Amino acid sequence: MEELYYVAPSNEQFNEVKEKAIEIWKTYDNSFGYADEKIGRIKEIENVKDNMMYIIAMFDSINQGKLAEKLNPSTKKAVSERLISGGHDDEYSPFID
């Protein structure tokens, strides 16, 4: 059986993470195209395997916290379960309610 970390979430959850991540990247200074590069990568990504987790891993812990605040409870839970499945210490996870 495949680890949950590598199992794609529902399309609704994936699209929510994708949308909220793009919102956060749009707040960045784009003087050198950094935000555009990140947004471009996210826009093209599809809901397969661990791509939702890839989007989350693009952020440092502070921005993961910002993302967690924007997500509905079921999506936060889906992220948290995948992080735990992947070996992440849930003690400091912003995705745990």
VMD Tcl script that draws the C-alpha trace (Angstrom):
set ca {
  {0.00 0.00 0.00}
  {1.28 3.42 -0.95}
  {2.05 5.92 1.81}
  {-0.63 8.57 2.17}
  {1.99 11.28 1.53}
  {2.11 10.16 -2.11}
  {-1.64 9.82 -2.61}
  {-3.35 12.70 -4.39}
  {-6.03 14.49 -2.37}
  {-9.48 15.33 -3.70}
  {-9.48 17.83 -6.56}
  {-11.29 20.29 -4.30}
  {-8.52 20.12 -1.67}
  {-5.77 20.28 -4.25}
  {-7.29 23.29 -5.98}
  {-7.77 25.06 -2.66}
  {-4.08 24.61 -1.74}
  {-3.06 25.71 -5.22}
  {-5.26 28.83 -5.14}
  {-4.20 29.89 -1.64}
  {-0.52 29.28 -2.39}
  {-0.76 31.52 -5.45}
  {-2.41 34.20 -3.30}
  {0.58 34.12 -0.96}
  {3.15 34.21 -3.76}
  {1.38 37.24 -5.24}
  {2.24 39.19 -2.06}
  {5.97 38.77 -2.74}
  {8.18 41.41 -4.33}
  {8.54 40.32 -7.94}
  {11.42 42.62 -8.90}
  {13.51 39.71 -10.11}
  {10.66 37.46 -11.27}
  {10.87 35.22 -8.19}
  {7.14 35.23 -7.47}
  {6.24 34.78 -11.14}
  {8.52 31.75 -11.31}
  {6.85 30.12 -8.29}
  {3.34 30.98 -9.50}
  {4.16 29.60 -12.95}
  {5.27 26.30 -11.44}
  {2.11 26.04 -9.34}
  {-0.28 26.96 -12.15}
  {1.00 24.13 -14.35}
  {0.97 21.41 -11.71}
  {-1.71 18.72 -11.78}
  {-3.32 16.77 -8.96}
  {-1.25 13.62 -9.08}
  {0.72 11.80 -6.39}
  {2.40 14.21 -3.94}
  {2.03 17.40 -5.97}
  {-0.04 19.07 -3.24}
  {2.81 18.43 -0.83}
  {5.28 19.82 -3.38}
  {3.32 23.10 -3.40}
  {3.42 23.22 0.40}
  {7.15 22.43 0.47}
  {7.82 25.52 -1.65}
  {7.14 27.60 1.48}
  {9.20 28.15 4.60}
  {7.55 27.48 7.95}
  {6.23 31.05 8.31}
  {4.47 30.93 4.95}
  {3.23 27.41 5.63}
  {1.54 28.92 8.66}
  {-0.03 31.62 6.47}
  {-1.23 28.95 4.07}
  {-2.67 26.83 6.89}
  {-4.69 29.82 8.11}
  {-6.29 30.15 4.68}
  {-7.36 26.51 4.34}
  {-10.64 24.99 5.43}
  {-10.45 22.35 8.19}
  {-10.81 19.31 5.93}
  {-7.99 20.46 3.66}
  {-5.76 21.25 6.65}
  {-6.46 17.74 7.94}
  {-5.59 16.19 4.56}
  {-2.27 18.07 4.56}
  {-1.54 17.14 8.18}
  {-2.24 13.44 7.58}
  {0.11 13.44 4.61}
  {2.86 15.23 6.53}
  {2.60 12.68 9.35}
  {2.63 9.84 6.81}
  {5.79 11.31 5.31}
  {7.53 11.36 8.69}
  {7.03 15.04 9.58}
  {6.97 15.87 13.29}
  {3.42 17.08 13.84}
  {4.31 18.89 17.07}
  {5.21 22.05 15.16}
  {2.93 21.69 12.16}
  {0.68 24.67 11.42}
  {-1.73 22.27 9.74}
  {-2.73 20.60 13.02}
  {-5.82 22.12 14.68}
}
mol new
graphics top color blue
foreach p $ca { graphics top sphere $p radius 0.5 }
foreach p [lrange $ca 0 end-1] q [lrange $ca 1 end] { graphics top cylinder $p $q radius 0.2 }
display resetview
